[in-house]
Amino acid sequence: MRETVTIARPHAKPRALTEPRWVRYTLTALALGFLALFLLIPLVAVFWEALSKGFGTYLASFHDVYAWHAIKLTLIVVAASVICNGVFGITAAWAITKFSFRGKSLLLTLIDLPFAVSPVIAGLIFVLLFGLQGVFGPWLRDHDLKMIFAVPGIVLATMFITFPFVARELIPVMQSQGTEEEEAARVLGAGGWRIFWRITLPNIKWGLLYGLILCSARAMGEFGAVSVVSGHISGRTNTLPLHIEILYNEYQFVSAFACASLLTLLALVTLVVKSLVEWHTHRIEALAEAEAFEDRPEGADSPHQPLHPHRDHP
């Protein structure tokens, strides 16, 4: 009588689907039809209308001084939102995942607040707080500061709408990494900033980049809150989405769709960068799993190579 060990193959071929072919084809057709109806057709319509009177007319739509101001203001608002929300997201994720303190659950709830509040309601709240008749309105007027119907109010409203994205991407990443590396560096005498720059930031850089991409995409297309606090002042407080609305209401359809195509191109670039970051992140995870599998002691049990001992009778 002897004992043998059978090792299953690490990458067993998955079993074939048992659904009938017509079911798979029907579900695939429904998914593709839904995708075409709600994504591809609107994208094609935007560029079709923008180029309906020729490429020269399309380019002439961007020669307007109001269009250029709307583009520059949009880029300024996006840059300010990404920088501020990046700092806030890192700080909030660090505090939530590395420390225990009273009010942690409240902080998590507040981070999710913009997802539960309509952007229009958020803009109205800022008007009630910082408007001339608002809570801080008299103090702002006495100090010659203007928030509502000015660029600071637009930046503040956009920051409120977009601040959950970075924090929500970093919190799961930091939770999965734990605190062992930071604690070891602390024991060896490293300071807080050195630990952050040498250990924490390299470990979260791809999650941080992913959150910043989502934040920038949301900031570029924000309309509701910005519409309430901007005042629609052409050449001063109109971002690109607001400028598109004004052009469309004035029956300047080619110019409106030309500016919309610019936002669409920015969204597509953001989507491509997001996909590249996801691909790179999955590739790093796959390499890490492969290295961990190779470093596994010979004969040790693993989820990929389960051991199935059995008796072989002579």
N, C-alpha and C positions, 0 to 999 in steps of 0.2 A: 504494500500500500504506500503510495507516495502522494504528496500534495503539490499541485501545480497552480500557477497564477495566470489567469488570462487577462490581458490588458486590452481594453477597448481602444479603437483608433481615435486619436484626438479630434479629428475633424470628420465625423461620420456624415455621410450624405443624407440630407433631410428627405423625409418621405414625400412622395408626390402628393399633390392635392387630390382630394377625392371628389370635389365638386364637378358636376357636368361641365362640358366645354361651353355650352350656351350660357350658363350662369356666369362664368368668368368673362366671356365676351360682353355680356349685357352690363355687368358692373363696370368693366373698363370703358365701355361706350358712354355710360352715364357720367362717369368721372370726367372723361375727356370733354363731353358736351357741357357739363357744368363749368369746367375750366375755360372752355372757349367762350361761353356766354357771358361770364362775369369777369373775365380777365383779358383774353386775347382780343375779342371784338372791341371792347372799349379802348384798348391800347392802339389798335389799328385805326379806330375812328379818330382818335386825337391827332395822330400824324397825318391822316388823310385830310382832315379839315384844315390843319395847319399848312399843308402844302397844296391846298386846292387851287390857289391862284399863283403858283409858281414859287420857285426857291428864292427869287429876288424879293418878292413880297414877304416871304417868311423872314428873311434876314432884316428887311426894313422894319419889321415889328419890334426889333430890339434896339432900334436907333432912337426910340422915344426916351426922353430924359426921365420920365416917370417910371418907365420899365426898368431902366438901369438903377434908379434909386431903390425900387422894390427888390431887385436882385441883390444889391449891396446890403440893404437892411436885412434881408433874409439870411444872408451869409453871416452877418454880424450876430444876429440872434442865435443862429445855430452854433456858432463858435462859443458864444458866452454860455449857452445852455450846456454844451458838451463839457466845457472846462469845469463849470461849477458843479454840475451833476456828477462828473467824474470824481471830483474831490469828495463830494458828499457821499457818493456810493461806496468809495473805498473806506471812508471813515465809519459809515454806518455798518458796513459788512464786517470791518475789523472789530468794532465794539460788540456786535451781536454774536460773532462766532468765537472771539478770543476771551471774552470776559463774561462774568455773571454779575448782574446788577438788577436792582428793582426797576420796573418799567420796561423791561426788554420786550415783553409781549405788546405793550402799548406802542413802542417804537415800530415794531413789525406791522402793527395795524395802521399806523400813520403813514408808513411807506406805501401801503396799498391804497391809501385814500384817493389819489387821483384816478384810480381805476373804477372807483365807485361813484365819483362825482362827475356830472356832465361838464364838459369844458365851458359851456355857456354859463352855467351856474358858478363855476370857478372864476370866470371873468367878472361876473356880477359881484362876487364876494370882494374882489380886489377894488372894484369901483366903490363899494360901500365902505371899504377900509381907507383907501387913499384918495378918493375923490374930494372935491372941494367941500362937499357937504358930508363927507365921511368921518370916521372916527379920528383919523390922523390928518384930515384935510386942513383944518386951521393951522396946525403946527407946520405942515409943509408949506402953506401959503406964507406964513410969517417968515420962514427961512428961505423963501424964493426957490423951493424945490417942486418939481412937477413930476408926478408918476403916471397918472392917468392921461390918456391922449398924448403920450410921449414915449420915447424909446425905452426908458427904464421900466415902464409898466408892461410893455410888450415882452421884454426880456423876462421879467418876473413871472408873467402868466405862462410863458413857454416853459420856463424852468419848473414851475409847479406841475404842469402836465407831463413832463418828461422825466422827473427825478426818480421814479421807481425803477427805471430800466436797468441802470448800472448796478444798483444795490441788489436787485432781484437776480441778476446774473452772477454776482460775486458771492452772495451768501451760500448757495449750495456748494460752490467750488471750495470755499474756505472751510465749510463744515466737513466736507469729504477729506480734506487734507489734515485736519486736526491741528494740534498745537505742539506736537512732539519736536519738530525741527526748531521752532521759535524758543521752546523751553531749553533745548540743548544749547542753542546759541547763547541764551541768557546765562546759563550756568558757566559757559566758557568765557563770560565777561563782555559779550557784545552789547552795545547800547540799543535803545529802541529804534533810532533811525537806521542804524547799520543793519539791524535785523530786518527792517522793512525793505530796504533797498537791495539787500543781498539774498534774502530768503523769501519773504512774502510776495514782493512784486514779481519776481521771475516766475513764481508758481501760479500767479493769477493773471498773467499778462494776456493770455488768449481769451479768458473770460471777460477781462476788462475791455479788450478791444471789441468783443462781440456786443457788450452792453453799450459801448460808445456808438457803435454803428446803429443799433436800434434807437438810441436816443437822438442821433442826428437825423435819422429818417423821420421820426415822429415830429421833430422840431420843424423840419422843412415844410411839412404839410399841415401844420396846426392852423386851424381856421376859427373855431368857435370862440375860445377864450381871447384870442388876439383880436377878433372882430369886435368884441365888447369893449376892450380897453384901448383900442387904437384910435377911435374916432374917425377912421377912414379919411385922413388928410392926405391927399395926393402929394407926393414928393416929400413927405415928412414921416408919416406913420403907417404907410401901406406896405405890408410884406407882399411877396409874390402871389400867394393865394388870394389875398384881398384885391390886388391889382387885377387878377384874372376875373374876379367877380365884377369889378367895375367895368372892364372892357366888354364883358358879355352882356351886362345890363345896358350898355350903350350901343349894342348891336355891332360891335367891332369883333366879329366872330373869328376872323383870321388871326388877328393879334392875340385874342384870348386863347385860342388853341395853340398858337405858337409859344406863348408863355407856359401854357399847360404842358406842352411837349418838353420844355426845358425841365420842368419839375419831374416829368415822367422819366427823362433820361437820367436825372440825378437819382431817382428811385431805383432804376435798373442797375446803375453803377453800384449803389448801396447793396442791392440784392446780390450782385456778383461777388462783391467783397465779403459779404456775409457768408455766402456759400463757400468761398475759399477758406475763410476762417474756420467754418465747421469742418471742412475736409481736412484741414491741417490738424485741428483738435482731435478728430477721430483717428487720424494717422498716428499722432503721438500716443494716444491711448492704446492703439493696437500694438505699437512697438513696445510700449511698457509692459503690456500683457505677455508679448512674446519673450521679452527678456526675463520676466518673472517665471515663465514656464521653463525656459532654458536653465535658469539658476536653481530650479527645484531639485532637491536631492533625489538621487536615483531610487526608484521604488516607492517614493512618497505618493500618497493619495492626492488627487487633484480633481477638480470638476471636469477636466477634459479627458483624463485617463483614469477612470474608476477601476479599482481592483476588484475582481470577482473570484475569490478563492473558492475552490470546490475540491472535493475528493475524487480521485481517479482510482477506481478499484481495479486490481489486476485481473 
